[in-house]
């Protein structure tokens, strides 16, 4: 296991829609040895990184330390890892589910389970400290997992997708009066049977603002799962045979275009994409889809296609992240070869190439440096290393030029007046060109050097032009 800090490395981004390029400088490259399975950012004030592997190990990383802050052991081969208030106690718990169907709950916030060493890492000598606070067996062959309020009741449910095209929803039943003690069980709410494989689970606001449970379907399709267990439970009490375990086809299938896609191509989706203040008065939320054959789409509700992009890479992961700081979350898609696409709501595309081929990818806010969360891109290579690109922030996504940027600076206009250039665009371009590429020659024989009214050489202000560049 190693962590190495390097000088800033330049990464080229190419705007697909307008064919422009710019440079991105990651500040730190961290590498962690790990048999990787999935990554999750915890939802606390300073976010940690949770990693699960196929050997049943759960690792929690903090900051830029390559040594795990905490390690826990699970039963079976982990396929799903998540963080959320699954017990509805107002506290985030780490959830790990294995392919064999073992559901584990870990409380890493409890002071009784924390005995840090001088370096801040948890002591793991006591076997009981590595045990989950709760474990239950659920149906096996788990594939994907979601912790969210899917029925609008203000409480979180656990939704699990399976390899046999089945999705199950569970709710935690608390059996303890003590709010801090985890005691209870998962109860099955409903089981849905889908037509195709389920690769993603997400929640998106519907036309009336209520949450809609979405699952991806092959061929750039998706399905809405109806959460109707209240009426079903009432029907059961009236004597009708309507068990929660019986698969119910409360499924509304959607295809995102009239053109027939490859019905077998893997599809991923992500919903509830932030769009700033404009989302307060809007109806249906934004969600995105990507396919393994390179299709990317942004949708508003079921009927409104905002844009569609076709790339020549196999996209296997889809995330959302605000990299510009304007409240609008960009769509982040990653391919197996490390090619990463960042697309805004106006279809401006930036492209980034990771260092190695990628086996897993996620994006989110992570407290890597400086004691605060920052946008991060996290890659896992096939060489079992985790690469964290932290503080990934772009000033803008749309195309622009230097003159437009400088025109927004009042000091730049004042300097032009002092140098006698004025509003002559060609003269301004010539001045900037000479400043950037021939600064020494310009200092020796600049025709704009003159005395200002105070008697000082105005060329002293000339270097200020370079500051906003």
C-alpha angles and dihedrals in degrees: 000000000000142000119198128185115212139184113271110287119212117235121191119227119193122199105224097196097048100020097236131143136209138167129253121196117205110205099209138020114204123187124195126185107230143140092236131209112152140349129217132179111219119231104237134111093275108028123227129202117244118199129186127191138197091255092067096257123139118202128191118197127195129197114331095320114131091205114084114253089212136005126197133182125228134189114254134355111323116233102160132040126175144159124217149105093286092156093048093233096127092257132102117239129188112244122199124179125187130212088248090061102257112149114203130190121198125188106203093168096065111109091212092065096048121091104154121193120228090277091056097253123129120256109240100187095103109077093208091061090063095053121100119250088232137015130183136167118239129172112305132239096061117180113169135010139199132191110198146112101272100168102044097246094122094249128104123247129196113235120190128189120207137205091245093066092261127131122197129192121208134186127202115243110203116217097177130082090205108091092205097050119082108222124144143066144260115260122201112239102177146342124215128193116213130199095231141025117295114228101160140029123197144153123231131178113258127218091281094044095254118129119267121202109229131190127184121244129195119270097041091297134129140192134220113223115212113226099211102145095123092063091041092053089050090051090051092054088053090061103261120135103243107136120186090231092058108096110248124196097222086142128130109198121207132189114201098218142018092241111094111244127201097285092210099050114117115251133197129191140185127193142193092052108184118241103177125244092338090074093069095076099031130102120217117029128239121261134173135212132197133183136206090247092062106266119144124184137177116204136187105204122324098302108038118080109193096185144336126208128189118203132179097239134089106251115206105160133048128191140159126228137160103232096164099051095232096115093255111115115221122219112248119198126178132199130208092255092056096259107147126195123203112192128179128208091270092056095253104154129206121185128207129184118214120215098251143015110287131230096178138009140186138166133204147108114311131172097231100143140004098027094277139091118260134177110276138184114209122196131181117203128209085249088070097252128130117219117199119195104190133192092026100178129155122196091220141344100213123085118264141153137232096255092057091051094048093046088063090060111084091201090060091058091049091052092051090053092049091050092049095241098117119169097332101130095196091050091049091051091048091050093050091045092053092044093053102039106022106029096146094049091047092054091052099047110014111156089205096062107114141143118269121218091270091059097248124127107261089209085081086073091048095084090057088074089069093058098075091043 
